[in-house]
Amino acid sequence: MAASATPPDRQSVIDYALGLGFHLAGIASVPESPSDPEARAVAHLQTWLKQGHQADMAWMANPKRQDIRQVLPGARSLICVALNYYTPQPHSPDPRHGKIARYAWGRDYHRVLHKRLKALAGWLTAAALEAGQVIQVRYYADTGPVQDKAWAQQAGLGWVAKNGNFITRQYGSWVVLGELVTTLALAPDPPHAAHCGTCTRCLEACPTGAIPQPYVVDANRCLAYHTIENRAETLPPEIVPHLNNWVAGCDICQDVCPWNQRFAQPTTLEEFQPYPENVAPNLVDLATLSEAEWDDRFRASALRRIKPAMWRRNAQAAQANQPD
């Protein structure tokens, strides 16, 4: 029996993704053997790992991260997407308030991305089947062993910046990324060129020197790593003096970026509107946060990754470092 429709093509996929509410969408192809850009990204990752810049993030060494074909055998394309999460409220200068990175002010971005990625995967699978093709898909939102920034650059969404973030012309680096890996072959978008130029503002602004050279971020010195991923009972003594009230992530290298200062625009998504208590949290409250308070306060939030003892540790370190 003949298929009743044509299989999804690049434009129909892009249109459907944008219709789901993604702010950017693009396609990267997966050749049978790694392309030069893919090989360079893998080599960069391998060097970064050998230098120990991953700190305790052992999952970064997952071999699948170095070969998308291990993530989904038979993969032919990646549909890369981005959502703008920026809201313009400034970080509080009040020393009584902690600072939380903007990406976590509103609803958990994993949930926001996954809802739309699931819908995209369902449509793509059904549309291909209607055309007589059985395809496979996997989708991730910072949840799988995928070099999402490198692939997003290949898909034309933007470029990997010197601070390790991902910059888009439309929204700066205030974006979260997702991708759908599929066995369906789609025409790719042209890769995006890098446009950081000679600028080194992010390197110079980092208070701990966590960006020792362009495109290299050392998690061992990164405030975001230590406030979110470091599970130790106490923060390193060389990190504490530089907290400046950051208790969950850090936006310093993004705040100083000229692309962000020029192109940042408020998100259109209600899910990313800040929960009031996340914009300027009281350090006293965080320093004594109980399990029950944590569970109630951070539901449907990416901040649940920071456990109650870590909140208390971070807030108490920030308080101890207050100027007299």
Residue frames relative to the residue before (quaternion, step in Angstrom):
aa qw qx qy qz dx dy dz
M 1.0000 0.0000 0.0000 0.0000 0.00 0.00 0.00
A 0.4431 -0.7111 0.4791 0.2616 3.59 -0.79 0.96
A 0.5484 -0.5977 0.4720 0.3453 3.53 -1.17 0.67
S 0.4122 -0.7450 0.4805 0.2101 3.55 -1.04 0.83
A 0.7837 0.2010 -0.1203 0.5753 3.61 1.23 -0.04
T 0.4987 -0.6097 0.5103 0.3452 3.52 -1.29 0.22
P 0.5518 -0.6211 0.4269 0.3571 3.61 -1.03 0.64
P 0.6344 -0.5243 0.3860 0.4166 3.60 -1.15 0.45
D 0.1657 -0.7657 0.6115 0.1107 3.55 -1.06 0.75
R 0.7744 -0.3681 0.2324 0.4591 3.56 -1.31 0.12
Q 0.7203 0.4683 -0.2783 0.4295 3.57 0.68 -1.08
S 0.6537 0.5022 -0.3306 0.4594 3.59 0.95 -0.77
V 0.6287 0.5256 -0.3329 0.4666 3.58 1.07 -0.70
I 0.6559 0.5041 -0.3089 0.4693 3.58 0.89 -0.93
D 0.6640 0.5126 -0.3051 0.4509 3.58 0.88 -0.95
Y 0.6735 0.4911 -0.3080 0.4586 3.57 0.92 -0.87
A 0.6367 0.5317 -0.3262 0.4533 3.58 0.99 -0.83
L 0.6734 0.4775 -0.2977 0.4795 3.57 0.90 -0.88
G 0.6286 0.5422 -0.3262 0.4522 3.57 1.10 -0.67
L 0.6383 0.5175 -0.3166 0.4739 3.57 1.19 -0.51
G 0.6387 -0.5579 0.3231 0.4200 3.56 1.25 -0.15
F 0.4391 0.6557 -0.4923 0.3674 3.57 1.21 0.12
H 0.4267 -0.7167 0.4903 0.2527 3.57 -0.98 0.81
L 0.7827 0.0769 -0.0434 0.6161 3.58 1.15 -0.60
A 0.0399 0.7793 -0.6249 0.0245 3.56 -1.17 0.64
G 0.0972 0.7857 -0.6053 0.0830 3.54 -1.07 0.76
I 0.3820 -0.7261 0.5369 0.1967 3.54 -1.31 0.36
A 0.0693 -0.7482 0.6577 0.0536 3.54 -1.12 0.80
S 0.3354 -0.7424 0.5415 0.2077 3.57 -0.94 0.83
V 0.2780 -0.7338 0.5980 0.1631 3.55 -1.24 0.57
P 0.2120 -0.7907 0.5601 0.1270 3.60 -0.28 1.18
E 0.6885 -0.4864 0.3303 0.4246 3.57 -1.25 0.30
S 0.7705 0.1358 -0.0943 0.6156 3.58 1.07 -0.70
P 0.6555 -0.5580 0.3250 0.3915 3.62 -1.05 0.67
S 0.4128 -0.6797 0.5542 0.2458 3.54 -1.06 0.83
D 0.6936 -0.4649 0.3345 0.4370 3.59 -1.25 0.20
P 0.6664 0.4817 -0.3369 0.4587 3.68 0.82 -0.77
E 0.6444 0.5111 -0.3271 0.4654 3.57 0.99 -0.79
A 0.6530 0.5163 -0.3120 0.4579 3.59 0.95 -0.86
R 0.6482 0.5123 -0.3197 0.4638 3.58 1.03 -0.78
A 0.6428 0.5178 -0.3214 0.4641 3.58 1.00 -0.80
V 0.6475 0.5064 -0.3126 0.4760 3.58 1.02 -0.79
A 0.6500 0.5128 -0.3186 0.4616 3.59 0.93 -0.83
H 0.6307 0.5287 -0.3240 0.4666 3.57 1.04 -0.81
L 0.6513 0.5089 -0.3047 0.4733 3.58 0.98 -0.87
Q 0.6542 0.5196 -0.3195 0.4471 3.59 0.91 -0.88
T 0.6517 0.5041 -0.3120 0.4731 3.58 0.96 -0.83
W 0.6347 0.5381 -0.3160 0.4558 3.56 0.97 -0.90
L 0.6690 0.4939 -0.2922 0.4724 3.57 0.95 -0.87
K 0.6558 0.5199 -0.3141 0.4484 3.59 0.93 -0.88
Q 0.6822 0.4770 -0.2805 0.4779 3.56 1.12 -0.64
G 0.4851 -0.7092 0.3999 0.3191 3.58 1.30 -0.01
H 0.3633 0.7686 -0.4685 0.2403 3.58 1.20 0.34
Q 0.5756 0.5995 -0.3770 0.4090 3.61 1.24 -0.20
A 0.3032 -0.7610 0.5101 0.2622 3.62 1.27 -0.22
D 0.8042 -0.2547 0.1885 0.5029 3.62 -0.75 -1.00
M 0.4812 0.6714 -0.4450 0.3459 3.60 1.22 0.18
A 0.1307 -0.8544 0.5006 0.0478 3.56 0.48 1.27
W 0.5905 0.6050 -0.3685 0.3866 3.59 1.11 -0.61
M 0.5579 0.6132 -0.3956 0.3953 3.59 1.17 -0.36
A 0.6688 0.4977 -0.2942 0.4674 3.60 1.23 -0.41
N 0.3338 0.7435 -0.5125 0.2704 3.61 1.22 0.16
P 0.4761 -0.7041 0.4411 0.2879 3.65 -0.62 1.06
K 0.5891 0.5888 -0.3748 0.4070 3.60 1.09 -0.61
R 0.5884 0.5875 -0.3712 0.4133 3.60 1.12 -0.58
Q 0.6972 0.4629 -0.2611 0.4810 3.57 1.22 -0.47
D 0.7822 0.1647 -0.1217 0.5884 3.60 1.25 0.05
I 0.3339 -0.7775 0.5018 0.1793 3.57 -0.27 1.27
R 0.5884 0.5893 -0.3643 0.4168 3.60 1.18 -0.47
Q 0.6206 0.5038 -0.3436 0.4929 3.59 1.24 -0.29
V 0.5888 0.5603 -0.3657 0.4535 3.57 1.19 -0.48
L 0.7761 -0.0511 0.0498 0.6266 3.57 1.04 -0.85
P 0.3185 -0.7567 0.5365 0.1952 3.60 -0.28 1.20
G 0.7880 0.2695 -0.2253 0.5057 3.53 -0.88 0.96
A 0.3420 0.7587 -0.4925 0.2546 3.58 1.26 0.16
R 0.1223 -0.8046 0.5795 0.0435 3.55 -0.98 0.91
S 0.8136 0.0912 -0.0150 0.5740 3.58 1.13 -0.60
L 0.1765 -0.7134 0.6583 0.1628 3.50 -1.38 0.36
I 0.1969 -0.7218 0.6509 0.1290 3.53 -1.02 0.90
C 0.1054 -0.8223 0.5591 0.0121 3.55 -0.37 1.27
V 0.0625 -0.8127 0.5790 -0.0197 3.56 -0.90 0.97
A 0.1210 -0.7822 0.6073 0.0692 3.54 -1.27 0.44
L 0.1515 -0.7515 0.6349 0.0959 3.52 -1.25 0.63
N 0.3668 -0.7055 0.5690 0.2098 3.55 -0.98 0.90
Y 0.1121 -0.8288 0.5468 0.0384 3.59 -0.68 1.07
Y 0.4249 0.7629 -0.4304 0.2285 3.59 1.26 -0.09
T 0.0179 0.7302 -0.6830 -0.0059 3.52 -1.14 0.83
P 0.4957 -0.7635 0.3497 0.2216 3.56 -0.77 1.06
Q 0.3991 0.7176 -0.4998 0.2758 3.62 1.15 0.00
P 0.3944 -0.7154 0.5144 0.2608 3.63 -0.88 0.81
H 0.5504 -0.5609 0.4853 0.3834 3.54 -1.27 0.31
S 0.5352 -0.6622 0.4237 0.3091 3.55 -0.94 0.87
P 0.3298 -0.7410 0.5478 0.2052 3.62 -0.94 0.87
D 0.4768 0.6867 -0.4291 0.3419 3.59 1.29 -0.21
P 0.4266 -0.7306 0.4658 0.2596 3.64 -0.63 1.03
R 0.6004 0.5610 -0.3693 0.4339 3.61 1.21 -0.25
H 0.6875 0.4818 -0.2633 0.4754 3.56 1.28 -0.34
G 0.3785 -0.6873 0.5689 0.2464 3.53 -1.13 0.68
K 0.3484 -0.7160 0.5641 0.2187 3.55 -1.32 0.27
I 0.1035 -0.7757 0.6224 0.0147 3.54 -0.97 0.99
A 0.5271 -0.6441 0.4528 0.3198 3.58 -0.93 0.89
R 0.6124 -0.6214 0.3586 0.3319 3.57 -0.97 0.90
Y 0.6063 0.5903 -0.3782 0.3754 3.60 0.97 -0.75
A 0.7441 0.4071 -0.2091 0.4868 3.58 1.16 -0.57
W 0.4048 0.7377 -0.4675 0.2709 3.61 1.19 0.18
G 0.7821 0.3014 -0.1511 0.5240 3.59 1.00 -0.76
R 0.8136 -0.2141 0.1861 0.5076 3.55 -1.15 -0.71
D 0.6518 -0.5298 0.3850 0.3824 3.54 -1.17 0.67
Y 0.4100 -0.7459 0.4698 0.2342 3.58 -0.55 1.18
H 0.5517 0.5925 -0.4070 0.4230 3.60 1.11 -0.47
R 0.6805 0.4879 -0.2850 0.4666 3.56 0.91 -0.94
V 0.6465 0.5284 -0.3201 0.4477 3.56 0.97 -0.87
L 0.6853 0.4676 -0.2739 0.4865 3.57 0.95 -0.89
H 0.6740 0.5242 -0.3120 0.4167 3.58 0.83 -0.99
K 0.6061 0.5622 -0.3620 0.4307 3.60 0.99 -0.75
R 0.7177 0.4319 -0.2469 0.4872 3.56 0.90 -0.93
L 0.6320 0.5308 -0.3320 0.4566 3.60 1.02 -0.74
K 0.6263 0.5305 -0.3343 0.4632 3.58 1.02 -0.78
A 0.6575 0.5003 -0.3069 0.4725 3.58 0.96 -0.85
L 0.6446 0.5117 -0.3197 0.4696 3.59 1.01 -0.80
A 0.6546 0.5129 -0.3117 0.4597 3.59 0.95 -0.86
G 0.6580 0.5156 -0.3113 0.4520 3.57 0.97 -0.83
W 0.6623 0.4939 -0.3050 0.4737 3.56 0.95 -0.85
L 0.6650 0.5179 -0.3137 0.4371 3.59 0.87 -0.95
T 0.6610 0.5097 -0.3037 0.4594 3.58 0.93 -0.91
A 0.6845 0.4853 -0.2841 0.4639 3.57 0.92 -0.93
A 0.6626 0.5071 -0.3111 0.4550 3.59 0.95 -0.85
A 0.6503 0.4986 -0.3194 0.4760 3.58 1.02 -0.75
L 0.6486 0.5219 -0.3186 0.4533 3.58 0.97 -0.83
E 0.6278 0.5355 -0.3326 0.4567 3.57 1.03 -0.75
A 0.6971 0.4319 -0.2588 0.5104 3.55 1.21 -0.61
G 0.6212 -0.5907 0.3253 0.3993 3.56 1.26 0.23
Q 0.6201 0.5267 -0.3540 0.4613 3.60 1.20 0.30
V 0.2155 -0.7336 0.6302 0.1351 3.55 -1.01 0.89
I 0.0129 -0.8180 0.5738 -0.0371 3.57 -0.54 1.16
Q 0.3266 -0.7022 0.5915 0.2243 3.51 -1.36 0.25
V 0.0613 -0.7870 0.6131 0.0305 3.54 -1.16 0.63
R 0.0373 -0.7258 0.6840 0.0621 3.52 -1.34 0.49
Y 0.0515 -0.8091 0.5835 0.0475 3.58 -0.94 0.72
Y 0.1058 -0.8006 0.5897 -0.0098 3.52 -1.12 0.80
A 0.0778 -0.7534 0.6503 0.0585 3.53 -1.26 0.57
D 0.7560 -0.2997 0.1475 0.5629 3.54 0.40 1.28
T 0.5809 0.6105 -0.3337 0.4225 3.57 1.22 0.55
G 0.7589 0.3189 -0.1932 0.5339 3.59 1.23 0.03
P 0.6302 -0.5674 0.3843 0.3650 3.58 -1.28 0.27
V 0.3690 0.7129 -0.4949 0.3327 3.56 0.59 1.22
Q 0.3673 -0.6898 0.5714 0.2506 3.58 -0.99 0.80
D 0.1587 -0.8662 0.4650 0.0912 3.52 0.47 1.26
K 0.6665 0.5037 -0.3272 0.4417 3.62 0.93 -0.75
A 0.6469 0.5146 -0.3224 0.4613 3.58 0.94 -0.84
W 0.6824 0.4722 -0.2911 0.4761 3.59 0.95 -0.85
A 0.6273 0.5309 -0.3429 0.4550 3.59 1.03 -0.71
Q 0.6218 0.5091 -0.3471 0.4835 3.59 1.09 -0.61
Q 0.6397 0.5170 -0.3230 0.4682 3.59 1.00 -0.76
A 0.6926 0.4614 -0.2676 0.4856 3.56 1.15 -0.64
G 0.5769 -0.6589 0.3428 0.3398 3.57 1.27 0.18
L 0.4494 0.7194 -0.4460 0.2856 3.61 1.20 0.21
G 0.7517 -0.2303 0.2107 0.5809 3.57 1.10 -0.68
W 0.4618 -0.6832 0.4865 0.2884 3.57 -1.13 -0.54
V 0.5331 -0.5971 0.4961 0.3363 3.53 -1.28 0.50
A 0.3086 -0.7971 0.5015 0.1341 3.54 -0.67 1.18
K 0.6886 -0.4863 0.3485 0.4098 3.55 -1.31 0.21
N 0.6931 0.4441 -0.2798 0.4941 3.59 1.19 -0.46
G 0.6024 -0.5971 0.3445 0.4024 3.58 1.27 0.27
N 0.5599 0.5779 -0.4007 0.4381 3.57 1.26 -0.07
F 0.4328 -0.6779 0.5285 0.2719 3.55 -1.33 0.06
I 0.1662 -0.8169 0.5501 0.0496 3.56 -0.60 1.18
T 0.1247 -0.7582 0.6361 0.0703 3.53 -1.06 0.87
R 0.5596 -0.6005 0.4494 0.3525 3.56 -1.15 0.57
Q 0.6921 0.5169 -0.2760 0.4215 3.57 1.05 -0.78
Y 0.8403 0.1660 -0.0240 0.5155 3.59 0.93 -0.91
G 0.4891 -0.6154 0.4638 0.4085 3.58 1.20 -0.02
S 0.7108 -0.4438 0.3199 0.4421 3.57 -1.09 -0.67
W 0.4704 0.6711 -0.4511 0.3533 3.59 1.25 0.24
V 0.4751 0.6512 -0.4533 0.3806 3.57 0.68 1.10
V 0.2306 -0.7042 0.6451 0.1865 3.51 -1.33 0.44
L 0.3121 -0.7891 0.5162 0.1159 3.53 -1.04 0.90
G 0.0183 -0.7603 0.6485 0.0328 3.51 -1.26 0.55
E 0.0840 -0.8012 0.5892 0.0625 3.55 -1.20 0.29
L 0.2059 -0.7307 0.6387 0.1250 3.49 -1.27 0.62
V 0.1879 -0.7734 0.6005 0.0771 3.54 -0.68 1.17
T 0.0421 0.8288 -0.5528 0.0760 3.58 -0.77 0.98
T 0.4916 -0.6431 0.5077 0.2948 3.52 -1.29 0.47
L 0.5191 0.6239 -0.4176 0.4085 3.59 1.28 -0.01
A 0.3353 -0.7363 0.5521 0.2017 3.58 -0.82 0.97
L 0.0020 -0.7930 0.6073 -0.0486 3.55 -0.82 1.09
A 0.5425 -0.5969 0.4687 0.3603 3.56 -1.12 0.60
P 0.3665 -0.7687 0.4812 0.2079 3.61 -0.77 0.98
D 0.4580 -0.6097 0.5612 0.3219 3.51 -1.38 0.26
P 0.5685 -0.5814 0.4327 0.3893 3.61 -1.14 0.39
P 0.5335 -0.6236 0.4545 0.3463 3.62 -0.97 0.74
H 0.4464 -0.6820 0.5146 0.2661 3.55 -1.21 0.55
A 0.4122 -0.6846 0.5423 0.2593 3.58 -1.04 0.76
A 0.4843 -0.6420 0.5088 0.3073 3.57 -1.22 0.50
H 0.0989 -0.8253 0.5558 0.0150 3.56 -0.97 0.85
C 0.3105 0.7395 -0.5379 0.2598 3.58 0.95 0.79
G 0.2423 -0.8110 0.5014 0.1792 3.58 1.18 -0.48
T 0.7663 -0.3332 0.2633 0.4822 3.57 -0.98 -0.86
C 0.4075 0.7392 -0.4556 0.2828 3.60 1.30 -0.01
T 0.0312 -0.7944 0.6066 -0.0026 3.57 -1.02 0.88
R 0.2413 0.8177 -0.4997 0.1530 3.59 1.16 0.45
C 0.6519 0.5194 -0.3317 0.4418 3.59 0.96 -0.79
L 0.6339 0.5249 -0.3326 0.4605 3.58 1.00 -0.78
E 0.7059 0.4833 -0.2608 0.4473 3.54 0.91 -0.97
A 0.6935 0.5036 -0.2803 0.4322 3.58 1.07 -0.72
C 0.5581 0.6251 -0.4043 0.3665 3.60 1.11 -0.53
P 0.3809 -0.7800 0.4445 0.2212 3.63 -0.47 1.12
T 0.7403 0.3906 -0.2246 0.4990 3.59 1.18 -0.44
G 0.4687 -0.6837 0.4416 0.3434 3.59 1.26 0.01
A 0.2755 0.8079 -0.4821 0.1974 3.56 1.11 0.67
I 0.6803 0.3672 -0.2861 0.5661 3.60 1.29 -0.07
P 0.1271 -0.8596 0.4903 0.0675 3.60 0.37 1.22
Q 0.7760 -0.0113 -0.0032 0.6306 3.55 1.24 -0.43
P 0.6756 -0.5038 0.3251 0.4290 3.60 -1.13 0.45
Y 0.8470 0.1580 -0.1668 0.4794 3.54 -1.06 0.95
V 0.6644 0.4369 -0.3127 0.5196 3.60 1.24 0.30
V 0.0312 -0.7868 0.6162 -0.0156 3.58 -0.66 1.14
D 0.2274 -0.7753 0.5799 0.1041 3.55 -0.72 1.11
A 0.3510 -0.7702 0.4945 0.1975 3.57 -0.32 1.25
N 0.5769 0.6104 -0.3763 0.3912 3.59 1.10 -0.59
R 0.7557 0.3357 -0.1835 0.5315 3.58 1.21 -0.50
C 0.5557 0.6567 -0.3627 0.3583 3.59 1.28 -0.05
L 0.4733 -0.6824 0.4822 0.2790 3.58 -0.84 1.00
A 0.6318 0.5367 -0.3404 0.4438 3.59 0.98 -0.79
Y 0.6451 0.5141 -0.3270 0.4610 3.59 0.91 -0.86
H 0.7266 0.4648 -0.2679 0.4293 3.57 0.72 -1.05
T 0.7084 0.4473 -0.2845 0.4661 3.61 0.98 -0.64
I 0.7545 0.3734 -0.2050 0.4992 3.60 1.18 -0.46
E 0.8126 0.3070 -0.1305 0.4778 3.58 0.80 -1.00
N 0.6107 0.5696 -0.3545 0.4207 3.59 1.06 -0.66
R 0.2006 -0.8180 0.5340 0.0744 3.58 -0.56 1.19
A 0.4153 0.7273 -0.4674 0.2830 3.63 1.20 0.05
E 0.6132 -0.5760 0.3949 0.3691 3.58 -1.19 0.53
T 0.7904 0.1389 -0.0741 0.5921 3.57 1.10 -0.68
L 0.4833 -0.6451 0.5058 0.3072 3.54 -1.20 0.54
P 0.6120 -0.5608 0.3934 0.3953 3.61 -1.09 0.59
P 0.5436 -0.6530 0.4142 0.3264 3.61 -0.91 0.86
E 0.6490 0.5128 -0.3299 0.4550 3.60 1.13 -0.52
I 0.6418 0.5154 -0.3192 0.4696 3.61 1.26 -0.29
V 0.6157 0.6232 -0.3418 0.3401 3.57 0.92 -0.97
P 0.6796 0.5005 -0.3366 0.4175 3.67 0.77 -0.81
H 0.7118 0.4556 -0.2502 0.4724 3.59 1.21 -0.41
L 0.3858 0.7595 -0.4658 0.2396 3.60 1.23 0.03
N 0.0286 -0.8336 0.5489 0.0556 3.58 0.94 -0.88
N 0.7104 -0.4956 0.2200 0.4487 3.54 1.03 1.01
W 0.4307 0.6529 -0.5066 0.3627 3.63 1.15 0.30
V 0.0378 -0.8219 0.5680 -0.0234 3.57 -0.65 1.13
A 0.7843 0.1193 -0.0799 0.6036 3.61 1.26 -0.17
G 0.8240 -0.0580 -0.0016 0.5635 3.55 -0.07 1.28
C 0.2182 -0.7497 0.6104 0.1329 3.54 -1.35 -0.23
D 0.1857 -0.8018 0.5623 0.0802 3.58 -0.96 0.91
I 0.3303 0.7978 -0.4743 0.1717 3.60 1.24 0.01
C 0.7291 0.4412 -0.2652 0.4511 3.59 0.72 -1.05
Q 0.6351 0.4888 -0.3388 0.4929 3.59 1.22 -0.30
D 0.6336 0.5542 -0.3333 0.4246 3.59 0.98 -0.80
V 0.7277 0.4305 -0.2511 0.4713 3.61 1.01 -0.74
C 0.5058 0.6797 -0.4164 0.3297 3.60 1.24 -0.25
P 0.4671 -0.6952 0.4651 0.2868 3.63 -0.71 0.99
W 0.6150 0.5458 -0.3594 0.4413 3.60 1.03 -0.65
N 0.6658 0.4818 -0.3061 0.4805 3.58 1.02 -0.73
Q 0.6504 0.5204 -0.3208 0.4508 3.55 0.95 -0.82
R 0.7214 0.4430 -0.2405 0.4749 3.57 1.10 -0.65
F 0.8403 0.2727 -0.0924 0.4593 3.57 0.83 -0.98
A 0.4375 0.6962 -0.4783 0.3085 3.62 1.17 -0.13
Q 0.0517 0.7833 -0.6181 0.0409 3.56 -1.00 0.83
P 0.6049 -0.5974 0.3734 0.3711 3.58 -0.98 0.75
T 0.5221 -0.6450 0.4658 0.3073 3.55 -1.03 0.79
T 0.4061 -0.6967 0.5385 0.2445 3.52 -1.22 0.54
L 0.6039 0.5944 -0.3414 0.4068 3.59 1.28 -0.16
E 0.4453 -0.7036 0.4941 0.2499 3.54 -0.77 1.07
E 0.6010 0.5990 -0.3606 0.3873 3.60 1.06 -0.73
F 0.7239 0.4370 -0.2505 0.4714 3.59 1.09 -0.62
Q 0.4150 0.6747 -0.5040 0.3442 3.60 1.19 0.18
P 0.5285 -0.6924 0.3855 0.3045 3.60 -0.79 0.97
Y 0.3947 -0.6137 0.6201 0.2880 3.48 -1.23 0.62
P 0.5560 -0.6679 0.3632 0.3360 3.64 -0.65 1.06
E 0.6899 0.5010 -0.2942 0.4319 3.58 0.93 -0.83
N 0.6410 0.5375 -0.3289 0.4382 3.61 1.25 -0.24
V 0.6060 0.5830 -0.3623 0.4020 3.60 1.14 -0.44
A 0.8064 -0.0067 0.0412 0.5899 3.58 0.95 -0.87
P 0.0243 -0.8412 0.5401 -0.0014 3.61 0.52 1.15
N 0.4777 -0.6634 0.5019 0.2825 3.53 -1.12 0.73
L 0.4530 -0.7117 0.4687 0.2621 3.58 -0.72 1.08
V 0.6107 0.5567 -0.3569 0.4356 3.58 1.03 -0.71
D 0.6590 0.5009 -0.3103 0.4675 3.57 0.98 -0.85
L 0.6821 0.4865 -0.2951 0.4593 3.59 0.90 -0.90
A 0.6421 0.5539 -0.3265 0.4175 3.59 1.03 -0.72
T 0.7617 0.2889 -0.1747 0.5530 3.58 1.23 -0.36
L 0.2545 0.8202 -0.4837 0.1688 3.57 1.26 0.37
S 0.2615 -0.7699 0.5643 0.1430 3.58 -0.80 1.02
E 0.6820 -0.4686 0.3601 0.4309 3.56 -1.30 0.22
A 0.6739 0.4972 -0.2975 0.4584 3.57 0.92 -0.91
E 0.6501 0.5094 -0.3140 0.4683 3.58 0.97 -0.83
W 0.6274 0.5351 -0.3218 0.4653 3.57 1.03 -0.82
D 0.6804 0.5000 -0.2960 0.4465 3.56 0.86 -0.97
D 0.6862 0.4768 -0.2806 0.4723 3.57 0.98 -0.79
R 0.7090 0.5041 -0.2620 0.4179 3.56 0.93 -0.95
F 0.8157 0.3016 -0.1192 0.4790 3.58 0.91 -0.87
R 0.2588 0.7562 -0.5510 0.2400 3.58 1.02 0.72
A 0.8354 0.1029 -0.1212 0.5261 3.57 -1.06 0.85
S 0.5689 0.5750 -0.3790 0.4496 3.56 1.12 0.71
A 0.5156 -0.6246 0.4870 0.3268 3.55 -1.11 0.68
L 0.5719 0.6207 -0.3635 0.3943 3.58 1.24 -0.38
R 0.4814 0.6507 -0.4523 0.3744 3.60 1.21 -0.07
R 0.5275 0.6250 -0.4187 0.3947 3.58 1.19 -0.32
I 0.6629 0.4374 -0.2875 0.5353 3.57 1.20 -0.55
K 0.2865 -0.7989 0.5086 0.1447 3.58 -0.38 1.24
P 0.7137 -0.4879 0.2756 0.4204 3.62 -1.15 0.50
A 0.6648 0.5000 -0.3186 0.4545 3.59 0.89 -0.85
M 0.6386 0.5210 -0.3252 0.4638 3.58 1.09 -0.66
W 0.6100 0.5311 -0.3478 0.4742 3.60 1.06 -0.74
R 0.6652 0.4964 -0.3094 0.4640 3.57 0.89 -0.92
R 0.6383 0.5309 -0.3171 0.4584 3.57 0.97 -0.87
N 0.6926 0.4866 -0.2853 0.4497 3.57 0.79 -1.01
A 0.6880 0.4836 -0.2851 0.4598 3.57 0.88 -0.96
Q 0.6605 0.5036 -0.3141 0.4598 3.58 0.95 -0.81
A 0.6295 0.5165 -0.3325 0.4759 3.59 1.07 -0.71
A 0.6425 0.5127 -0.3199 0.4712 3.58 1.01 -0.81
Q 0.6553 0.5087 -0.3154 0.4608 3.58 0.94 -0.83
A 0.6699 0.5127 -0.2998 0.4455 3.58 0.95 -0.89
N 0.7053 0.4562 -0.2512 0.4810 3.54 1.19 -0.53
Q 0.3949 0.7239 -0.4812 0.2973 3.59 1.24 0.22
P 0.4896 -0.6452 0.4864 0.3278 3.62 -1.01 0.71
D 0.5377 -0.6314 0.4537 0.3260 3.56 -1.10 0.65
